[in-house]
Amino acid sequence: MRNLLLLSFRILMLPKLKSKLSILLLLSVCIGNAEALETKFCGRSLKQKSIEKIHVPCPKDSVCFGGWSHWEIQIDRILEGDEVPSRVIAAAFQSANYTPVYEASLRLFTIERIEDAEKRKLLGAEFLLIRWSKDSVPQSCGKFASDG
């Protein structure tokens, strides 16, 4: 972000006003789009299952792990990013499905809207799940009623 501010300052020093405004407008659109792609939120995983229809190739004589999964996630509070529905289906590439106990402990999620229509159709989801973890210290999410 600091580099973007320095770049904006340098742009303002350009001699022609028209050039300055054009470049600043372009920069603001790029920055806005980059920040709007991800949504970070507190929530809980309701269900995950493998997407069987997608074959992940593995070279001969290799040990390969991983595949695509669907996650159904309840969104309790958005921390950063665009508004999304309170319940989403997101696709994630992962080495294996998690145990129910570990899956239930996950609280922080980051999703990204899938822009490409063909990729959305193939994955059967509107979003990619790009990060998931337990709540960190200091806790961002607090306790949920289902935590006891």
C-alpha positions as CSV (number, residue, x, y, z in Angstrom):
1,M,0.0,0.0,0.0
2,R,2.9,2.4,0.8
3,N,4.2,1.9,-2.7
4,L,0.8,2.8,-4.2
5,L,0.8,6.0,-2.2
6,L,4.2,6.9,-3.4
7,L,3.2,6.2,-6.9
8,S,0.1,8.3,-6.6
9,F,2.2,11.2,-5.2
10,R,4.6,10.9,-8.2
11,I,1.7,10.9,-10.6
12,L,0.4,14.2,-9.0
13,M,3.8,15.7,-9.9
14,L,3.3,15.1,-13.6
15,P,3.0,18.3,-15.6
16,K,-0.3,17.8,-17.4
17,L,-3.5,17.7,-15.4
18,K,-5.3,15.5,-17.9
19,S,-2.6,12.8,-17.6
20,K,-2.7,13.0,-13.8
21,L,-6.4,12.5,-13.6
22,S,-6.4,9.7,-16.1
23,I,-3.7,7.8,-14.3
24,L,-5.2,8.3,-10.9
25,L,-8.6,7.1,-12.2
26,L,-7.0,4.0,-13.6
27,L,-5.1,3.4,-10.4
28,S,-8.2,3.8,-8.2
29,V,-10.1,1.3,-10.4
30,C,-7.2,-1.2,-10.2
31,I,-6.9,-0.8,-6.4
32,G,-10.7,-1.0,-5.9
33,N,-10.9,-4.2,-7.9
34,A,-8.0,-5.9,-6.2
35,E,-9.4,-5.2,-2.8
36,A,-13.0,-6.3,-3.7
37,L,-12.0,-9.7,-4.9
38,E,-11.6,-11.3,-1.4
39,T,-14.0,-11.4,1.5
40,K,-12.7,-12.3,5.0
41,F,-15.3,-13.4,7.5
42,C,-16.1,-15.3,10.7
43,G,-18.3,-18.3,10.2
44,R,-18.4,-22.0,10.4
45,S,-18.2,-24.9,8.0
46,L,-21.5,-26.7,7.8
47,K,-20.4,-29.4,5.3
48,Q,-17.6,-30.4,3.0
49,K,-17.5,-33.0,0.3
50,S,-15.3,-34.0,-2.5
51,I,-16.1,-32.9,-6.1
52,E,-15.9,-36.3,-7.8
53,K,-16.5,-35.1,-11.3
54,I,-13.1,-33.2,-11.5
55,H,-10.2,-35.5,-12.2
56,V,-6.8,-34.2,-11.0
57,P,-4.1,-35.7,-13.2
58,C,-1.1,-37.5,-11.5
59,P,2.0,-38.4,-13.5
60,K,2.9,-42.0,-13.7
61,D,5.0,-43.3,-10.8
62,S,4.2,-40.2,-8.7
63,V,2.6,-39.8,-5.3
64,C,-0.1,-37.3,-5.7
65,F,-2.4,-35.8,-3.1
66,G,-5.3,-33.3,-3.4
67,G,-8.6,-32.7,-5.0
68,W,-11.4,-30.3,-5.2
69,S,-14.0,-30.1,-2.5
70,H,-17.2,-28.1,-1.9
71,W,-17.6,-26.3,1.4
72,E,-20.9,-25.1,2.6
73,I,-20.1,-22.2,5.0
74,Q,-22.4,-20.1,7.3
75,I,-21.2,-16.5,7.4
76,D,-21.7,-14.9,10.8
77,R,-19.7,-11.6,10.4
78,I,-17.8,-10.1,7.6
79,L,-14.5,-8.7,8.7
80,E,-13.2,-7.3,5.3
81,G,-14.4,-7.2,1.7
82,D,-17.7,-7.3,-0.2
83,E,-21.1,-8.3,1.2
84,V,-21.9,-11.9,0.3
85,P,-24.9,-14.2,1.2
86,S,-25.1,-15.5,4.7
87,R,-24.5,-19.0,3.4
88,V,-22.2,-19.8,0.5
89,I,-20.9,-22.8,-1.4
90,A,-17.2,-22.4,-2.1
91,A,-14.7,-24.7,-3.9
92,A,-11.3,-25.4,-2.4
93,F,-8.3,-27.5,-3.6
94,Q,-7.0,-29.5,-0.6
95,S,-5.0,-32.6,0.2
96,A,-7.9,-34.5,1.9
97,N,-11.2,-33.8,3.6
98,Y,-10.9,-32.7,7.2
99,T,-12.2,-34.7,10.2
100,P,-15.6,-33.3,11.5
101,V,-13.9,-32.2,14.8
102,Y,-11.3,-30.1,13.1
103,E,-13.7,-28.8,10.5
104,A,-16.0,-27.6,13.3
105,S,-13.1,-25.7,14.9
106,L,-12.5,-23.5,11.8
107,R,-13.8,-20.0,12.3
108,L,-11.9,-17.6,9.9
109,F,-12.4,-17.9,6.2
110,T,-11.4,-16.0,3.1
111,I,-13.3,-16.5,-0.2
112,E,-12.8,-15.0,-3.6
113,R,-15.6,-14.7,-6.2
114,I,-15.0,-16.8,-9.3
115,E,-15.2,-14.4,-12.2
116,D,-14.9,-16.9,-15.1
117,A,-18.4,-18.5,-15.9
118,E,-16.8,-21.7,-17.2
119,K,-14.8,-22.2,-14.0
120,R,-17.9,-21.5,-11.9
121,K,-19.8,-24.1,-13.9
122,L,-17.0,-26.7,-13.6
123,L,-16.6,-26.2,-9.9
124,G,-20.3,-25.8,-9.2
125,A,-19.6,-22.8,-6.9
126,E,-19.7,-19.0,-7.0
127,F,-16.6,-18.7,-4.8
128,L,-13.1,-20.1,-4.2
129,L,-12.2,-20.8,-0.6
130,I,-8.6,-19.6,-0.4
131,R,-7.9,-19.5,3.3
132,W,-9.4,-21.1,6.4
133,S,-8.2,-21.4,10.0
134,K,-9.1,-21.5,13.6
135,D,-9.6,-18.1,15.2
136,S,-6.3,-16.5,16.2
137,V,-5.2,-14.5,19.3
138,P,-6.6,-11.9,19.8
139,Q,-9.8,-13.5,18.8
140,S,-11.5,-11.9,15.8
141,C,-14.7,-13.9,16.0
142,G,-15.4,-14.6,19.7
143,K,-17.6,-17.5,20.8
144,F,-20.6,-18.8,18.8
145,A,-23.6,-20.2,20.5
146,S,-22.8,-23.6,19.1
147,D,-19.4,-23.6,20.8
148,G,-21.0,-24.2,24.2
